[in-house]
Structures are given as C-alpha cells and as structure tokens.
C-alpha cells in the first residue's frame, strides 16, 4: 500500500476544456474526463475535482445536483466541493482480473438542465499479491540412469498482479546435481524446468530436497516457495518420448460435454513393462479429464469464454520403469455469440413536460455484451413511431432524447422499447421497455361546444330560472383543465346587467335574475368567458344572444272611440240617406304584444239592430249594411270586442253610439235617451229586485197602517196636523242618514189642502251632500235629467210654452246623466229607478212641478234659468248648456210643457249647433 500512495500522487486528469458549452442545453461531450489512480485507495480518498474539471462553480453545485451513475458504487461526488471520492474498495485483481488495462467507466449526471458526462478512472496495479504455489511440496522421481541434460517441468506459481508486479523469475536452491531454467509461454507467462546436471547415483543418495522460489517484479519484490522432493529410482534406460512437446488446440465455448478435445501420444523404446506408458495430468484437472491408457483429453465441464479464455495443461507419460516424459497442452477457447446484449437505463426521467424542446435528454442507455469481437458489437434502435431518438454517446452508451414536439392531450404516455442487437452469427438481441409519462402544461385554452349560442326565453319567466347553459372543454389536466365561467361584456348597461342575468361559475348555467318583458326588452347579447385555472390562465369567449319571446300578456287597448276628459263616450252621426257600405266610423285598437299575439280581430258583441251595421274583422271599420228604414230607430248602440290572436286570447270592448240624423239639431233632444239593451240575465235581476221592492213596500204599508191606526186612537194633534184643514204647518226637516243607496237628499212633507193645490217644501240639509246627488226627472223616452241641486230651491215663474231647440254646446258628466240620483254604480242603460223610494219621490216632484207650472209658480230652480244647476256646477253652467227636459214633463189635460220663462223673457233663442260627433251621457265601460 505504500506504493499505492505514491501512485496517487501521479494520478492523471484529462478534463474537457469547454466550460461554455457545458452550460448549454446540449448533449454531453463525446470526449471523456480521465483519471488514473492506484488500487486499494482508502475510502473517501480524492480522485479529482470533477466539478472544476466540468466547468461548474461551487455556487452551481446545489442546483446542478452533480452525481455518479454507474452499475457499482465505486465512486461518489461531494455535494459541497464537487470532488470525486472513492466510496468502496478498489481491488484491481477482483475488478479486472488479468487484463492488462483496468478502467472503470461511468457517467456524471448533472441536472437543470439534465446532462451526462463520461468519466473513466484507470486503476493502476499495486504489488499487493505474492506468487503462490498450489502445493507446499511435490514429489519427483528420477531414474539413476537419467542422462545429464534431462529436463523436468516443475509446478508453476500464480501471481494475481500484472506486468512488473506479476511473477518474473524462478530460482532454485543451490544443488550440485540440478539447475533451473526459466521458460516462457506464448501468452507471456513463465514456468520453470529442472535440468539434471550430472548423473545420479541412487546408491550414494536416493533422496534430494530442493527449494523452488518464485519472484515477482515489484519493488520490493514478493516471493513464494515450494519444496521439491526428488526420489532417485532404479535405471530404466529409455524414457517415454511425446510426439510433440506442446499440443495446441482451439475449442468453441459451446462445445458439448464429453467431447474429445485431443489425444496425446508418447513412445518408449524399452520393452515389456518399461515400454508401457500411462498418462496423467501433472496437476489434477477440473475442466478436462485424461484417459490414462489412450491419452485422450475429454471435456467434462462447460466452457465459458467470458470466464476463462485459455487453458494450459501438463501431461505426463510414465513408462513401467518409472521414467517420465511431459508435454504441454494449450487449449484456446473461441468466443461464441452466446450472450445477448443487456440494456440498462440510467438517470431515467419519470416524467417530462409536454413543452420540452426537441433534443431534451431523457435517459442514458448503457448496453453491455459479454461476447467479444463482432459478437460484442451492438446496434441499438427504438421500436415504433415515437417522437424520440437514440444518439450514440460513447462506447456502449447512448442517449435517449426527444425528436419532435410532444402533446400530452394526444398521447399522455409513451411505452418506449429499445432493441439491442449484436453482430454475431446468428445475431442475438434483447429488448427493454420503459414508460415515460408526459406532464401537462397549460397549452390549451377552453373551447366552447358552439361558436355562438342563441336562446329563446318566454317573457314573464320566473326569476331565478335557468335559461341556458354553455359548456367549454379543456383537454388539460388538473387545474389547467378546470373551467370557470363569467360574464365579461353585454350590450346592457353594467348596472342593469346583474339584475337581468347571472352565470354559474362552475356549471355555466345562465340564470334569469328577473322576469323579462318582451315589450321592454326584446333581445340582448352577452359575452361569456371560460377561463381555466392554469398559470398563466387561458380563456375563450363566446356570445350568447337571448331572444325574449312574446307572450299574450297585454290585452288590446282601444284608441278610438276614446273617452272625453270627463269620462263620457263619443257618439257618431250617420246621414239618414247613407247607402249600404257607407263608412260610419272605425274602431282603432293597439296591442303591445308582437306577432300573432298582436293580430287583432274585431267582433260585434251587442247591437241594437244587428243587421244594420257591419264590422270589418281585421280593419275595425263600421259600415252600414243596408239603408235606414222608416221603422228603424234613430239611435243605435254597438258593443264591439277587440280580440288578439294569442292563446288564450285577450280582449277589450268599445261602445259605439250611432245616431242617424242629417243635422245635430235633430240629435240634441234625444241625447239624454239611452238605448236599453238588456239581456236575459239583466232582466232576471231586474225582476228579482222589483219583487223584493214590492214585498218591502207591502211590509212597510202594513207597518205604517198599524202605526196610523195606533196614532188614530191616540188622537195626537201634532201627528195629524198635516191632515187638518188650514195652512200647512212648517215641516220638520228629516235627512236620511245614508245617501250611498241613491235616495234623494231631501226630506219633505206633502200637505194637501182642500183647495186641491199641492205644494212641495224642500228643506236644506245641514250635512254637505256628495257630488252627483241631483234630483232627476224622466223624459218621455224614459231618460232622467237633473232637476235641482242640493241647495235650497227658490220659486221661479214657469210658463207653458212650446219647447225651444236645445243648445248644442253642452256637456253631460257622469253625475248629470240619467239614472238614480247620487248613484255612481247604477244602471248604465238609464232605466227608471228601481228604488221604490226614489220612484215615489220622483213622481211626487214631477206632479208638483206640473202643478206649479199651471199657475206660474215654480219651486224647481236654484236661480233664474238654471234649474238648480248653477249651484252645483258653477255659474257658468246654465240652462243654455243643458237641454231643457221640462218639455217631457206631461201635464194632464194640457198639451203644453214646462219651459224656461226666464229664457223666453230674455228673448234668447237656443243656439243651434253643427258637427257630427258629440258626447253622450253614457260613460264607456270597459
């Protein structure tokens, strides 16, 4: 080991001097880094500074993670200094045997980027083995008749060292009869021969002891010894003689057992027993056997060229007299292609990113074939069409690198199979497969299933309902393939957007946040974004168009005929001479819906004369169906229904008042009249009310009669004062507590004197009266008109004159139209009041007015010529604005009617009017 320490100082390093190239992502350099060290260096000894020789700085070592890749861990790299250290015993004889050169080759692996560097360490031999003989001593028999110069091959010694440290010379202890000759074989090995210098005399000395010493060439040299014991035998004149001193033969390593290798032959000129020769190995053989009679050498153990390439055998031929002859048999083993290549992966990456550039190093491949020559030359190739290739690196080393771009979405993993084939005949091959997984990179943006989305949503949808769902797929893995959805743009205002729609980030379901209205918003467009969770994140946008479908949720609205400012309806005049097809008027309606839901149709629900007018189904035009007859009424009422085309259809109604007249003056006297169009249901209700009223009246009469009889017995003057002769006593005002039922807002006492004159005394109520509580009179057609207001009436002289034409510029409000006084919910047809009390009072008022008109004293007015209207409607509303209905008050026994005496005295004739359309006293009901 002392010489080993000296050899360490002579360790040679040949690093590759290309530090710039080492830092690049390029394959490892083909030139190796070489070191030379002696064997048997202690564990932890420094071989060399590998990091420095590779061009790595100390700061780079933690990131580059420099390490050794080899089959056996003879060396390691210091993580702190980058020095190559001995990690296990280096015994050259155990590692390389008798090979003259012993070199350990391995790869240094550096990461970030991954790269390989070839390193070779030559192990120098140290003289650490002494020559050794197989036996401590051995016997040798020599006949005394042996001639001087006879040679005897002696046992050889073995030395595991090589070169100068191997066995170099044999020495024999001093002897007067023997000397030693050193011989050398073809392979360079040496063996001793004992030479007889002078004739032996058994009788003088029968036994000789010699010491044979084997010396190597080390410094200092080592030696080994054995004892030669020579026995001198009796004379045998002729020793055996072999045909050849050296027999040479070559055998294939796959020779079957039991095969005869060769046959040695020796002859002896003696006769008899002295000529009988027996053969034997000088040393016991293990691989071969020898037939002692025939001299045949037979194979008894399998040959292996990779273990022993050559055998040297010594065969002795001994005759019966004890004379011995020796020959050497040298057997060379021929290599056969009996070993398949062995493929080994070193520093294999388990996973590689799919965005790795072509040429990225994946693994180092080592291929070893124990055969020699062409049998040990190996070709390496990949199976199948895969994006990888093999690059030759150094002896029996290859690199597996990427050859093209990878795509994990197409192929998530590759099964890489490498086939190694030698050049033997026949060639042998082996296969090795590894699985390489491709790591995902966020290189795919989400993709929507459709280029754009269009959804139809019915209006009036429930808030929170899902209206659509968008889906996007991302072929990446993990967070790179997790897609979330959001709304990034819209044609709606940002503030209004969140109140209309929202989208689920996980499922892509679009929800309506409110009920849509087709009439307000018919369509809007959203831009949805699908974004993955990669880094950096990738996204894709898609447009979603929402079409709000119309539903029939709006009824038609009638624009014409329209109601006046006070709520009254219009009327239309038709010339009496109108021909069939004459366009009377047109019902105009609109529908806020769209499409079929807004397709309107017009239908006549009620008509006073169904055959007189026709209505356009789609136009709404009202035309005369025939000419007006003499028996046809002058006033007509049409109830028109306007229906849309929805399912179910919605409708609206309009009432048309049509008057046949050539001028407005003809129309004015009948404006207060209402065409009574009753249906069976209304008549039934009317009869029920009348029956109930009659029963109530009878009950009241019975009660009154009972009370009257009771009072008659009491004979109270106060009670009967009204029925006594003489002037009427002042009545006591009595006001009904509730006016909501349409009763007259006056209390009165009816006093009848013997003179036969009837008089009404109206008392002013202390409580204010609601609007519309007017005293009405019925004209000759059954209509009602206001007679006086709620103020205290004053008497005005009324005269009986022919009725003057009414003023054309008048307005008749809801409160003024015929009907039950003060009732807003009465019969719209203007029929005679159904209330029994109203009926009796109205009859009494008409009779009183007629009586006063006969003698010129009227108590119906609130002022001259106003009939009590100015107090209710203001001073600007006088009789010239209201038609005079007193002409319809019939006075028995007279052909005259009540007229406005004041108007007559003033000489003001009622003004005529022109025009086709005026307002009637009936308010349109929808």
Secondary structure as GFF3:
##gff-version 3
##sequence-region A 1 926
A	DSSP	alpha_helix	2	9	.	.	.	ID=ss1
A	DSSP	beta_strand	13	14	.	.	.	ID=ss2
A	DSSP	alpha_helix	19	22	.	.	.	ID=ss3
A	DSSP	beta_strand	33	38	.	.	.	ID=ss4
A	DSSP	beta_strand	46	49	.	.	.	ID=ss5
A	DSSP	alpha_helix	50	54	.	.	.	ID=ss6
A	DSSP	three_ten_helix	58	60	.	.	.	ID=ss7
A	DSSP	alpha_helix	61	64	.	.	.	ID=ss8
A	DSSP	beta_strand	67	69	.	.	.	ID=ss9
A	DSSP	beta_strand	75	77	.	.	.	ID=ss10
A	DSSP	beta_strand	83	86	.	.	.	ID=ss11
A	DSSP	alpha_helix	92	96	.	.	.	ID=ss12
A	DSSP	beta_strand	103	110	.	.	.	ID=ss13
A	DSSP	beta_strand	115	124	.	.	.	ID=ss14
A	DSSP	beta_strand	132	133	.	.	.	ID=ss15
A	DSSP	beta_strand	137	143	.	.	.	ID=ss16
A	DSSP	beta_strand	151	153	.	.	.	ID=ss17
A	DSSP	beta_strand	157	158	.	.	.	ID=ss18
A	DSSP	three_ten_helix	163	165	.	.	.	ID=ss19
A	DSSP	beta_strand	167	172	.	.	.	ID=ss20
A	DSSP	beta_strand	178	184	.	.	.	ID=ss21
A	DSSP	beta_strand	190	196	.	.	.	ID=ss22
A	DSSP	beta_strand	207	216	.	.	.	ID=ss23
A	DSSP	beta_strand	223	233	.	.	.	ID=ss24
A	DSSP	beta_strand	241	242	.	.	.	ID=ss25
A	DSSP	beta_strand	246	252	.	.	.	ID=ss26
A	DSSP	beta_strand	260	263	.	.	.	ID=ss27
A	DSSP	beta_strand	266	267	.	.	.	ID=ss28
A	DSSP	three_ten_helix	272	275	.	.	.	ID=ss29
A	DSSP	beta_strand	278	281	.	.	.	ID=ss30
A	DSSP	beta_strand	288	290	.	.	.	ID=ss31
A	DSSP	beta_strand	296	299	.	.	.	ID=ss32
A	DSSP	beta_strand	310	318	.	.	.	ID=ss33
A	DSSP	beta_strand	324	334	.	.	.	ID=ss34
A	DSSP	beta_strand	342	346	.	.	.	ID=ss35
A	DSSP	beta_strand	351	353	.	.	.	ID=ss36
A	DSSP	beta_strand	361	368	.	.	.	ID=ss37
A	DSSP	three_ten_helix	373	376	.	.	.	ID=ss38
A	DSSP	beta_strand	378	382	.	.	.	ID=ss39
A	DSSP	beta_strand	388	394	.	.	.	ID=ss40
A	DSSP	beta_strand	397	402	.	.	.	ID=ss41
A	DSSP	beta_strand	413	422	.	.	.	ID=ss42
A	DSSP	beta_strand	429	439	.	.	.	ID=ss43
A	DSSP	beta_strand	447	448	.	.	.	ID=ss44
A	DSSP	beta_strand	452	458	.	.	.	ID=ss45
A	DSSP	beta_strand	466	469	.	.	.	ID=ss46
A	DSSP	beta_strand	472	473	.	.	.	ID=ss47
A	DSSP	three_ten_helix	478	481	.	.	.	ID=ss48
A	DSSP	beta_strand	483	490	.	.	.	ID=ss49
A	DSSP	alpha_helix	494	500	.	.	.	ID=ss50
A	DSSP	beta_strand	501	503	.	.	.	ID=ss51
A	DSSP	beta_strand	509	512	.	.	.	ID=ss52
A	DSSP	beta_strand	523	532	.	.	.	ID=ss53
A	DSSP	beta_strand	539	549	.	.	.	ID=ss54
A	DSSP	beta_strand	557	560	.	.	.	ID=ss55
A	DSSP	beta_strand	568	574	.	.	.	ID=ss56
A	DSSP	beta_strand	583	586	.	.	.	ID=ss57
A	DSSP	beta_strand	588	590	.	.	.	ID=ss58
A	DSSP	three_ten_helix	595	598	.	.	.	ID=ss59
A	DSSP	beta_strand	601	607	.	.	.	ID=ss60
A	DSSP	beta_strand	613	615	.	.	.	ID=ss61
A	DSSP	beta_strand	621	624	.	.	.	ID=ss62
A	DSSP	beta_strand	635	643	.	.	.	ID=ss63
A	DSSP	beta_strand	651	660	.	.	.	ID=ss64
A	DSSP	alpha_helix	664	668	.	.	.	ID=ss65
A	DSSP	alpha_helix	680	714	.	.	.	ID=ss66
A	DSSP	three_ten_helix	719	723	.	.	.	ID=ss67
A	DSSP	beta_strand	750	752	.	.	.	ID=ss68
A	DSSP	beta_strand	758	760	.	.	.	ID=ss69
A	DSSP	beta_strand	775	778	.	.	.	ID=ss70
A	DSSP	beta_strand	784	788	.	.	.	ID=ss71
A	DSSP	beta_strand	794	796	.	.	.	ID=ss72
A	DSSP	beta_strand	799	801	.	.	.	ID=ss73
A	DSSP	alpha_helix	836	854	.	.	.	ID=ss74
A	DSSP	beta_strand	858	861	.	.	.	ID=ss75
A	DSSP	alpha_helix	870	873	.	.	.	ID=ss76
A	DSSP	three_ten_helix	879	881	.	.	.	ID=ss77
A	DSSP	three_ten_helix	885	888	.	.	.	ID=ss78
A	DSSP	beta_strand	897	899	.	.	.	ID=ss79
A	DSSP	alpha_helix	901	906	.	.	.	ID=ss80
A	DSSP	beta_strand	919	923	.	.	.	ID=ss81
###
